[in-house]
Amino acid sequence: MNWRFLAWSGAAIAALVPIVGGAWLLTLPAASAIKVPPPIAQQEHDATLAALKPLRRARPLIAIVGINDMTETTDYLMPYGILKRADVADVVTLATGPGPVTLFPVLKVEPDTTTAAFDTAHPDGADYVIVPAMSRDDDPVVVPWIQRQAEKGAVIVGICAGGKVVASTGLLDGRRATTHWFYLKGWQDKHPGIRYVADRRIVVDRGVATTTGISASMPMSLTLIEAIAGRGKAEAVAREIGLPDWNARHDSGAFKFTRPFALTAIRNTLAFWNREQLGLALSADVDEVSLALVADSWSRTYRSHAVTFAKTDAAQTTRNGLRIYPQQVAATWPAERLLPAVGATPPAQALDTALRAIQTRYGADTADFVAMQLEYPRSPASRTEQPAGPFKTASCRAAGRG
């Protein structure tokens, strides 16, 4: 269990007392349908790309920074996997101290180096610094390190609630920005100088970029590739990962603390006797994006937690060279609790596939609950398509248990 799980479930359990005594739950809005927002004007898109253009190196240097104890899984791994696949920049993963980075809600990785070693190797700093969500917004190593990188000319990119970390540096004061819907009010209250922008997945203002939600790291990564190497290269990478299109438009109003969200959080949190550990085989050359999305989503249901396993405790080297440690040593996993092998679908489709399987196993409310946490707009079609493979059968049996 991690701090973010406690935050979500704490909010849910806090709702129980007024629910028992009255109608507090009825004051929450009902779920709202996700609307298709208007297209982004070409002028705005061009301005975003211009603001993200590399200014120093012909081949930019991108640093993805995290703290050793709890950095968000998809925020850390998705930009790495997509940017390394593009091969338009040198991409390094950093930690504030030696040793592995424990990701939440799942996975443990060995970063390339530490922030101190990076500073020694690159005294002129990075071209881009990607900041995931972390368990502390004001880490005493990360905050001044980001400030120094910005002073050296790096573009700072806050992914999802990584915008809270960036806000702690003071770099968002007076700038336009966005962040994950769940933290928006507290973020604004603590940093009133931020000019919040709704209905955008990506906001860039004077060398600082921020995004909405965990799933926004995919369009952010592709936008960064486009800024560095052009539209053609970004489209080629998008085709490889199975994404037909991407843009910055977003329906912010669809993501809020709703009655169905609260009820699902309460129901699944209280059903602790029915919680499952689902095995996810960890193998060499696994795609980082797919692994992150599958492990992350299954670990947010409050009914299950993904556990990576391998035959040995040795770290497995991923498709793009990152070393990930298995959480358990096992040759096999019980079939009814074994998740499908990662890599059967293109990375961009891994989340939809996982959400459909979650819906089959635990119901549509839980799948929507996970998507809401990820700030991911599920299409109506994604709710009706069925997952393929042996896990569908296991899911139906599990669902029959109640």
N, C-alpha and C positions, 0 to 999 in steps of 0.2 A: 504494500500500500504506500502511496506517495502523497505529497502535499496537495497536488491538484485534485486527486481523488477525494481527499479529505475536504477540500474546498467545495467541490460539487455536492458531495453527500452531506456535508455540514449544512449547506443551504437547504437541502431537501429535508433533513431531519428537523431543522429549525422551523420548518413549515408545519410539523406535526402538532405542536402545541396549539397554535391558533386553529388548526383544522379540527382538532378534537372539540374545541370550545366554541367554534363559530364558523363563519363563512369566509375566512381569509382567502382560501383557495379560489373562491368565486371572483375575487377581485383581480386575479391574474387574467391576462388576455387569452383567448382561445388561440389555437394554432392558426396561423395565417398562411395562405398559399403564396408561394414564391412567384413574384411577377418577373417578367422579362424586362430588365431596365433598358432605357434607350441606348443606342450605340454611342461609343466614345467618338467625339469629333476628331478628325484627322489632325487638326491643329494641336489638340491636347495630347494625342498620342505622340506626335513629333516632338513636342516640348518635353515629354517624359523621356524619350530616347536621348534627346540632346542633353538633358540633365544627368543622364547615366553614362554618357560617353567617357571612355578612359582618357585621362589627360596626360599621363606620364609614359608608361611603358607601352611598347607596341604589342607585347603579350602581357596582359595584366596579371597581377598577383592578387588572388582572392583568399582571404583568411576567414574561416568559420570558427567562431570562438564559443567555448562553453566552460562551465564550471564542472569540476569532477563529480560533485555530488548533486545530481539531478539537473539535466538539461533536456528540453523536450525532444522526443524521439524524431518525429517527422521534420520539425524545424531544423534539426541538425543534419539529418541524413538526406532529405530530398534535395536541397540545393547542391550538396556534395555530389550525389549520384547524377543529377542532370548536367551540372556544369563540367564534371569530369568527362562525361560521355561526349559533350560538345567539343572538348579539347581546343577551346579558344583562349584558355587562360591557365595559369598554374594555380591549383586549388589545394590548400592545406587546411587540415583540421587542427584546432588548438584546444588546449585545456589550461586552466590557471595553474595547475601543479602537475607533477609527474604522476604517472599511472593512468588507469583507464577512466573513462567518463561514464558514469552511470546515467543512462537516459531514462526519462519517465514518459509513459507509464511502463516501459519495457525496453530491454536490450542494454548491453554494455559494450563499449567500443574502446579501442586503443587509438588515441589521436596521433597525428603525425609528430607533434612537438608541443612545447609549452609556450606561453606568451613571452616568457623571459628569453627562451632560446630563439624564438622568432625575432625578437627585437635585436638580438645579437647578430643574427644572420641577415636581417633586413633593417638596418638602422634608418633607412628612408621611409619605412612603413609600407603598408599594403595599398593597393589601388581601391580595393573594396573590402569592407569588413561586414560579415553577415552575423547578426546577433539573434540567436534563438531565444525562446522563453526559458527562464531559469527559475530555480526555486527561491532565489533571492534577487530582487530588483536592484539592490544597492551593494553588490559584492565589492569588497574593498580592493580587489585586484582588477576585476573586469571594468568597473566604472572609470577609473583613471586611465586604464589602458586604452579604452575606446576614445576617451577625450584626447589622448596623445596621438592616436591614429588619425583622428579628424583634423588635428592641428597640422599633421604632416600631409594632409590633402586627400585622405581616403574618403570615399563615399561610404557612409554608414547605412546598412540595410537592416532594419528591425523586422523580424519575421513574427507575425502574430503577436502574442503577449511579450515578445522580445521588445516591442515598442515601449513597454514599461521600463525595461532596462535602459533603453536609449533615453527615455524621458529623465531617468535619474542622473544622466550625465549633463543635463541642461541643454542638450543640443536641439531639443524640440521646442524650447521656449520661443514663442513668436513665429513658429513654423506651422505649416499645414501638415496634418498627419492623421493616421487612423490606427486602430488596434482591434483586438478580439472583442466581440460584443459583450461578453460576460464581465470584462474588466473596465469597460468604457467609463462608467460613472466615477469609479474610484480613481481612475487615471486622470480624468478631467478635474476632479475635486483636488487632487494632490498637485496637479500641474496646470493651473488655470490659464497659463500663458499659451498653451497649445491650442491651435485653431483646428478643431476636429472637422474632417471632411467625410460626409456620409456617401454611401452608394459608390464607393470605389474600392477595388481590391488592392490597388497600388496607389500610393500618393508619394510624390517626390518633391522636395522643396529645399533648394540651396544645399545640395550635397548630403541630404538625409532622406532615405526612403523608408516607408513603413507599409505594412500590409494588414489586411483583415483576415484573421483566422489561420489555422494550421494549414488547411488545404491551399491557401493562397501562395505558398512557397513554390508551387509549380508554375503558375503564370508569372510570378516574379522572376524565377530563374530563366524562363524563356525570354522575357522582356530584357533581362540583362544580357543574354546571348545576342539578341537582336541589336542592342546598343553597341556591343563589342564588335560583332562580326557581320551584322546585316540581317535583313529579313530572310534571305534565302537560307542561311545557315540555321536560323531559329526554326524555320519551317521544316527543314530536314530533320532536326532533332525531335521536333514535335511529332513528325511522322514515325520516327523510330520508337518513340515511347507510346504511340497510339492516341495522340491528342489531335483532333482535327482542327481546333482553333483555340485561341486564348485571347483574353483582353482584360481590361481593368474594370469593366462595369460590374455592378454588384447591387443586390437589393438588400440594403442594411436593415430595412424595416421587418424583414422576414425572420431575423435572428434576435430573439429576446427570451426572457424567462417567462414561458407560457404555462398554462395549466397542464397540458399534456406532458410537457417537459418535467414539471415538478412532480406530477403523479408517477411518472415512470421512474424518476430518481428515487422517490420514496419506496415504491413497490420493489424495485430491484435491489435497493440497499437493504431493505428489511428481509429479503429472501436469502439471507446469508447461508442457510443450510443447503441451498440449491446452487451454490456458486461452483464453477468448474475451472479446472486448469486444462487448457487446450494446448496440445503439443504442436509445435511448429519446427519442422526439421531444418537445421542450420547446416548448409553445405557450402563448399567452396564455390566461388564465382556467382553467388547469389546477387541479384540486382538490389541495390540499396533502397531504391525508391519503393519497389514492390514490397520488400521486407518491412520497411517502416510503416507503410500504409496498412498492411494486413495486421501486423503486430499491434500497432497503435489502436486501430479501430476495434479489434476484438478485446482489447484491454480496457475499453471505455464503456462496456455494456452494463457494468455493475452486476452482471451475471457470470462473467467469465474473465479469465486473464490468460493471455498468450504466454507460453513458456517455450523458449528455444532450447532444442536439445541436439546433441551430437554424440558420436561414439566415444570421443575423448574430450577432455576439458581444454584442448588446445584451441586457440583463436582460429577462426575460419576467415580466409581472405576473400573479400567480396569482388564483384565484377570489376570495380575500379580501384582496388588495392587497399581498402579499409579493412582493418582486422576487428572482427566481432566475436565476443566470447559466448559460448553456449551457457545457458543458465542451469541446465542439468545435463548430466552424463547418462545417456541411455541409447541403446541400439534401436529400440522401437518405442511406440506409444500406443495405448489402447485405441483400436480403430474408431470407436464411437466418439473419441475425444481428440482425434487427429485432424488438424487443419490441412487442407490441400497444399501440396508443395508450391512454393512461391516460384513464379516464372511461367506458369501456364498461360497467362494473359499478359498483354503489354502493360508496362508499369502504370500508364495513365488510366487503365481500366481496372487496376487491382482494387481500388477503393469501392467502386460500384459493385464489383463481384463480391467483395467482403460484406458490404451492406446488404446485398440480396441474401447472402447466406445467413447473416445475423437475423434478418427478417424471418427467414424460414425457421430458424432455431428458436428465436425468442419473441417474434412478433414484430409488426410494423412500427409500433410505438418505440421499441428499443432501437430499431434501426434509425428511426428519425431522431431519437435522443442522441445517438452517436454522431450522426451527421450534424446536429445542432452544435455539439461540442467542437467539432472540427470546422464549424462555419462553412459547411459544404452544401451547396444547393442541389438537392436530389431532384432529378427530372421525374415526371410521372411514369415514364417508360421504365425507369430503373426500379420502380416499386412493383412492377408486374412481371418482369422477366425473372426466370427461375435460375438459381445457380446450377452449374453442371458438376458432374463428378461424384465420387463416392460420399463426399461429406453431406450431400443433399439427403441421402438415405439416413445417415447417422443423425442429421439435424431433425428429420421428421420423427425419429424414435425419441430423441431428446425432448422435442416439443410435446410429445405425448405424455411425458412424465409430469407435465404441469408446470 
